[in-house]
Amino acid sequence: MLMPLSPVALLMSAENGAEDPVGRAVALVSGGIDSPVAVARMVSAGWEVIPLHCSQEPVTGPEAQEKTVESLRQLRGQNGPLGGMVARIDGT
């Protein structure tokens, strides 16, 4: 079920104290800091989040993907189980 909520409403709705996830979401994760922090906040708030990174290698080089994967590894260590996917966009 899709819930058209603002990011603030998504976080605030998590304060229900339930054992079950508040909801499930796929989060697009870039090589920057904002999207991993948003994922961490959602996980902390009780959401089940599947991070998705769209790699543009070889255009951007492997560094962007490595940086993103490392950010997600750190989040997994802090917030428990956290999977993720990388989709390669090769321009062909």
C-alpha positions as a Markdown table, in Angstrom:
| # | Residue | x | y | z |
|---|---|---|---|---|
| 1 | Met | 0.0 | 0.0 | 0.0 |
| 2 | Leu | 1.5 | 3.4 | -1.0 |
| 3 | Met | 1.2 | 6.2 | 1.5 |
| 4 | Pro | 1.6 | 9.7 | 0.1 |
| 5 | Leu | 3.3 | 11.2 | 3.2 |
| 6 | Ser | 5.9 | 13.9 | 3.5 |
| 7 | Pro | 9.3 | 12.8 | 4.9 |
| 8 | Val | 8.5 | 14.4 | 8.3 |
| 9 | Ala | 5.1 | 12.6 | 8.4 |
| 10 | Leu | 6.9 | 9.3 | 7.5 |
| 11 | Leu | 9.2 | 9.7 | 10.5 |
| 12 | Met | 6.5 | 10.9 | 12.9 |
| 13 | Ser | 4.2 | 8.0 | 12.0 |
| 14 | Ala | 6.7 | 5.6 | 13.4 |
| 15 | Glu | 6.1 | 6.4 | 17.0 |
| 16 | Asn | 3.5 | 3.7 | 17.4 |
| 17 | Gly | 5.6 | 1.3 | 19.6 |
| 18 | Ala | 4.6 | -1.7 | 17.5 |
| 19 | Glu | 6.9 | -4.7 | 16.9 |
| 20 | Asp | 5.9 | -4.8 | 13.2 |
| 21 | Pro | 7.4 | -2.4 | 10.7 |
| 22 | Val | 5.6 | 0.9 | 10.3 |
| 23 | Gly | 5.7 | 0.3 | 6.6 |
| 24 | Arg | 8.0 | -0.8 | 3.8 |
| 25 | Ala | 9.9 | 1.5 | 1.4 |
| 26 | Val | 12.4 | 1.4 | -1.3 |
| 27 | Ala | 14.8 | 4.4 | -0.9 |
| 28 | Leu | 17.0 | 5.7 | -3.7 |
| 29 | Val | 20.5 | 6.2 | -2.3 |
| 30 | Ser | 23.1 | 8.4 | -4.0 |
| 31 | Gly | 26.8 | 8.8 | -3.2 |
| 32 | Gly | 26.0 | 11.8 | -1.0 |
| 33 | Ile | 25.2 | 12.0 | 2.7 |
| 34 | Asp | 21.6 | 13.0 | 2.6 |
| 35 | Ser | 20.0 | 9.8 | 1.3 |
| 36 | Pro | 21.9 | 7.4 | 3.7 |
| 37 | Val | 21.0 | 9.6 | 6.6 |
| 38 | Ala | 17.3 | 9.5 | 5.5 |
| 39 | Val | 17.5 | 5.7 | 5.3 |
| 40 | Ala | 19.0 | 5.6 | 8.8 |
| 41 | Arg | 16.3 | 7.8 | 10.2 |
| 42 | Met | 13.5 | 5.7 | 8.6 |
| 43 | Val | 15.0 | 2.4 | 9.9 |
| 44 | Ser | 15.4 | 3.9 | 13.4 |
| 45 | Ala | 11.8 | 5.0 | 13.2 |
| 46 | Gly | 10.6 | 1.4 | 12.5 |
| 47 | Trp | 10.4 | 1.3 | 8.7 |
| 48 | Glu | 11.6 | -1.7 | 6.7 |
| 49 | Val | 13.8 | 0.0 | 4.0 |
| 50 | Ile | 15.4 | -1.5 | 0.9 |
| 51 | Pro | 18.1 | 0.9 | -0.3 |
| 52 | Leu | 18.6 | 1.1 | -4.0 |
| 53 | His | 21.6 | 2.7 | -5.6 |
| 54 | Cys | 21.8 | 3.3 | -9.4 |
| 55 | Ser | 25.5 | 3.0 | -10.4 |
| 56 | Gln | 26.6 | 4.9 | -13.5 |
| 57 | Glu | 29.9 | 3.2 | -13.7 |
| 58 | Pro | 32.0 | 3.5 | -15.9 |
| 59 | Val | 30.9 | 7.1 | -16.4 |
| 60 | Thr | 31.4 | 8.0 | -12.7 |
| 61 | Gly | 34.0 | 5.4 | -11.9 |
| 62 | Pro | 33.8 | 2.8 | -9.1 |
| 63 | Glu | 34.3 | 5.2 | -6.3 |
| 64 | Ala | 30.7 | 6.5 | -6.1 |
| 65 | Gln | 29.3 | 2.9 | -5.8 |
| 66 | Glu | 32.0 | 2.0 | -3.2 |
| 67 | Lys | 31.2 | 5.0 | -1.2 |
| 68 | Thr | 27.5 | 4.3 | -1.2 |
| 69 | Val | 27.9 | 0.6 | -0.3 |
| 70 | Glu | 30.2 | 1.5 | 2.6 |
| 71 | Ser | 27.6 | 4.0 | 3.9 |
| 72 | Leu | 25.0 | 1.3 | 3.8 |
| 73 | Arg | 27.4 | -1.1 | 5.6 |
| 74 | Gln | 27.8 | 1.4 | 8.4 |
| 75 | Leu | 24.1 | 1.9 | 8.7 |
| 76 | Arg | 23.6 | -1.9 | 8.8 |
| 77 | Gly | 26.0 | -2.1 | 11.8 |
| 78 | Gln | 24.1 | 0.6 | 13.6 |
| 79 | Asn | 20.5 | -0.3 | 12.8 |
| 80 | Gly | 20.5 | -4.1 | 12.5 |
| 81 | Pro | 19.7 | -6.0 | 9.3 |
| 82 | Leu | 19.7 | -3.8 | 6.2 |
| 83 | Gly | 19.9 | -5.2 | 2.7 |
| 84 | Gly | 20.3 | -3.2 | -0.5 |
| 85 | Met | 20.6 | -3.4 | -4.2 |
| 86 | Val | 22.8 | -1.8 | -6.8 |
| 87 | Ala | 21.4 | -1.3 | -10.3 |
| 88 | Arg | 23.9 | -0.6 | -13.0 |
| 89 | Ile | 23.0 | 2.0 | -15.6 |
| 90 | Asp | 25.4 | 1.6 | -18.5 |
| 91 | Gly | 23.9 | 3.9 | -21.1 |
| 92 | Thr | 23.4 | 1.2 | -23.7 |
